[in-house]
Every structure is written in C-alpha cells, then in structure tokens.
Amino acid sequence: MTHRGSRVLRVGSLARVEGEGSLHLRVAGRRVAEAQLRIYEPPRFFEAFLRGRAYTEPPDITARVCGICPVAYQMSACRAIEDACGVTVDRPLRDLRRLLYCGEWIESHALHIYLLHAPDFLGCDSAVDLARTQRAAVERGLRLKQAGNAVLELLGGRAIHPVNVRLGGFHRVPARAELRSLEEQLRRAADDAWETVRLVSAFDFPEASLDADFLALASPTTYAIEDGIPTVLRAGEGRRRFPVGAFLDHVREEQVPHSTALHSRLDGRRHLTGPLARFAINGGLLSPTAREAAGEAGLGAVCRNPYRSVLVRAVEVVYAVDEALRIIAAYEPPARPHVDVRPRQGTGHGATEAPRGLLYHRYRIDEEGTVTDACLVPPTAQNQGAIEDDLVRIVERAIAEGDRTDEELTRLCERAIRNHDPCISCSAHFLDLTIERV
C-alpha cells in the first residue's frame, strides 16, 4: 500500500494485483480521454509452476495466492480437480466446505467494511484515525473478523492458508461438540452483523450507476457460495446461464500494455462480478434474516450503485453468520473425512464465489495425476476493465459539476476503486494519480 507522499507497506493479496498500483487519467476539457488503472506488480506465475505438480497439490499451492481469501482458491481448485476425476463429494462434506467458506466471507467482508471502506464515508484518513472517533465501531469489526477466523481455524487448521483442506473433503472433520463451541461467538457476531448493517445504512451514498453486465454463480435453492452455475444479468434483459466448463468461451482475458493484471470481457462486453452481482442474481435466496436486513437497509431487488456495495457486503455478513449457525445446528459428523479422488486423464472446471466475486479454475491432468495445464481467473482480473469505465464516469461527472483540483480528483478516484475492493492493497490508500490536461 502506498500512501501518497508517505510510506510504502507490502501486504499479501490477490494474484496479479498484489502491491502497488497507480492511475493515469488524461482529461481533455471536461472529458476523460483515457483512464488506466495500472497494476505493475510482477506476475506471480502460479499457473506456470502448477504445471508438472501432482493433482493433489493445487488446493495447497493456490491458497498462497491470497492471504485474505485462501479458502476461495482452495475450494475452486478442489472443485476443478474433482470434476476432472469424476468425483462428487458427499453432502455432509459439502456442508462443511460451505461453513468454512462462510468463515472467510465473514472475516473478509468485516475487514473491508470497517478497516478499508468505512473511513471514506466517515471522513477519516485511515482505520487508525477512525478508531480514535468511533472506537466501538472498529472493535465491532474486529470481533466479526475474529468470529470468521475462529471458523477458519477450527475447520481449516489455521486462519491464513488453511492446512486441513484436501481433495474430496478434509484431512480431519470436527466432532459435534467442537463445532458447537463456535455457536456463542457466532451469536454475538449475528448481533454485530445487524449493527453493521445499521451503521452502513446511515452512510451518505453518492448517486452513481454501473451499466456493466453482472456475472455470478447461481444455485436453485441457496445463495451461491461454494457451488453454482455462471449466470449473467444484463440491464434491461433477462438472465442467461452457461456451464462452468464453458467459462472461458464467454469470459475472454486479454493483456493490456499498462497492467500486469489481465482485463476480461464477457461475450465482448464489460462485466462485473462480486457483491452487487451476487445480490442482483441471488438476493431472493438470502435467509429470512438477511432479507430483513436488506429491506431495513433500503436495498431493492437490484443495486447498481457501486458506493452501496459496502451495504451489500454488510447484508452478506448477516447471511454468512446465519448460514454458519444453521449448518452447525444440523451438523452430524460424516462417516468419513473425505472421499477418494483417484487420478484420471481429463480436464476439470471449478468456480466458487470469493468475497470479491466469481473465481474460476481449470486444470488438465494426465492419467498419472500430473497437472499439465492450469488456468486461474480471479475476480479482480475480471473487474479491472469495469473499474476503469466506472472511473471515467465518476470523474467526468465530478468535472461537470464544477472545477476540481487534482487532489480532489485523487481522493475521488481512490474512493471509487475501494468501492470494488479489488484486493487488499488496492483497497488501502495507495493511489498515485497523474492527470494530463490537454
């Protein structure tokens, strides 16, 4: 994270966008002629060094792509390898995977809401500054993050880069009493989640609207997290779906000169994945408690205002806590901690909903179980183009409303980028803004 005119801090985050970034705007009169969100961190090469590894290794290796969302990478990798091997995981094990994922949603969303995004709405420069004036709120966010981490630690063995996940399930599954031990902390988290919705609902949200297509997983019976079918929602049109195996036929990645993060288009159009897309596509399948929270927050069926994405995240925290408690209450230890996953030659596809959006993995393995090819498409790589388009609209509107200094535009752009929470480093106060006026 780079604080303008201050210091540089290095933190782990999503592949291709870890570390520092900058934004180049070229303004001609009242028009933005060019907007480039420059991600210049060197490539991580995960796809390259997955080749030649055993088919059992991607879940552990790809977890290192991100310290905030390791479960997302593990689950997408597991689903893709299991798909290649023709294996379906038992329902009790799938429920435990969903519970583990709920823990990640809770801790990641709490981190974003309280430590990265709330200062923008509350007139603070940082979470440290916010803690001086709203200590109780920051402590609430930390409690929520601790609750999510507790789930990760129990099911995953540790909160960062869990070690208990494996193909087919887990190395070890918890006893009923172990899961029950989380209930009291999660019930407190449920209260904190409601208070989070109330806090965020009171923010002053500028008017804005995205016209990008929405892309999220959809499941017929539950709010999609660890499973689902890619579903597209285009403004003014109905929904359409395509199989996970056809993902790369629809989402095409391209390299751009100004960024080491790839840009993507969905059937030739800009698209956005993440909380706004999930809520628009799956909102009717939230738990009754989460739907009540969404109603109290004033969210309609579809929200296209990127500033209000933080509100959708708060509702998703209510849902994730509610879902975690539901799974724990119904839990009976499965007969086996994992199903056998034997190698066979084939190609497998897997997609899950990371807190920041849809994460897709594809692997090819040979008959001996060696990975011969790997492809990872993270949410940020899909969202980069849509974020740039969003920046153009926001800056042009600001200029049209009155002359803005470079410093004012810098703050505005930083805030707009944090709406999308592309990664931990991009979400902190990192931005160097160059404005070229012609």
Phi, psi and omega in degrees: 000130179249120174270125187303126179070015184234244187231170180245129175241142180254127176225153179282148179200202185292150177302144176078350180227012180294142172091222192269155175210168177214165179235131176247120176245134172246114186252126176246104184065243178255012181247146173268109182282333182202137174228122180232112171275103189268111174259108188246012174295141180299148177303150184269339175064026178300318182298323182291314184274002167283333179295132181092355178270162178293150183297342179279349189272332184307321180302320180282322182291312184289340175302333181282355176298323186216131177277347179266326183235048182295327181297322179302315180292320179297315183292319178295321178295315180300314182297321181291314180294318179296325176296317179297326183268000177070036184248137173246129183277142181300152181303314180301324178288325176295323177296320178294323176297319179296320177297316177301318180294323177301320177301319179292319177301316182298309185291323182288313179297319179298319177301312182295310186300308190273319188265336185249323190255319183305321179305330178298321184275338186253013173072031181244152180279337185199172176294328177296316176297318179298321181297335180289328184255334181225062183302317183299321180294314180296320178296325176298315179298321179293324177295318177299315179298320178297322179296316176297318179297326179297321176296315180298318182294319182289313183275327185261350180093334174193159188285327181251127182054066182307147185246359184264356180276140176210167175303138178085353180150243184223158172291325180214140176252149185284154170288160181302318182295327179295316178293321180300334181294343179276346191298314182299316179295322180288328176294320174296322179295327178298318177295317179296325179294319177297316179296329177295316177300317181295320178298310185291327180299334182275357178295155175270108184262117174298153177285132177195159179208137177263141175250010178290152173293147176264140176226125178206161172286149176226139178237146185291338187236344183222158173296117192294130174230291187262005184200160176148177181250130177305127185229135184249133174237116179253136183306128178081002181231171178279183180272153171218153184233160172213154182295151177304323181295342179261013186305312184285349172284337183253319180261107184255126179267148177217147177273138175244148187298331189268003186212141171276353171274130179290152172256151182230153171229143178258107184051042175084003183239158174292142177218163180228136174240158182130197186302316180299318179292315180300315184295319180295323185272328188239004189306327180293347182257008172297158176296158178306321180296316181291323176296323176296318178297319179297319178294317179297328180281352179083020178278132174276193181294326180227132177240123180245009178273112184297333179294332181273003176300329178296330177288320176296320177299320179297319177295321179293331174294317176304315181295314183297321177293315179301315181293321178299316179295322178297314181295318181296318182297327182265003191288132167231129183305131179293159183294335180216148183286341179201157171265153179289136177238101181264142184288149171206156180291133179168179178240134181234148182234141178213140178217138175222173182258094171297158179309326182269357176140186187293130180240122185247138173232144171225136178226142168248133179232152178266182186295340179268357178089022177265134178286121180258343180200146179217144177219125179239127178238097182279164181303317184298321179297328178284327188271348187304313181296318179295325178295316178299317178298321178297319179297320179300312182297316184294317182290318179298321178295318180298318180294322180295330181281347179155161182296132180240139176286164177300323180295320179295318179293325177300311180298320180297317181291319177302315181296318181297320179293319180293337174307324185268351180043056186297328173189174185297320182286320178293335185277345178270176186283087190246345205282130165258120183251126174248122178247122179252108182265129181232000000 
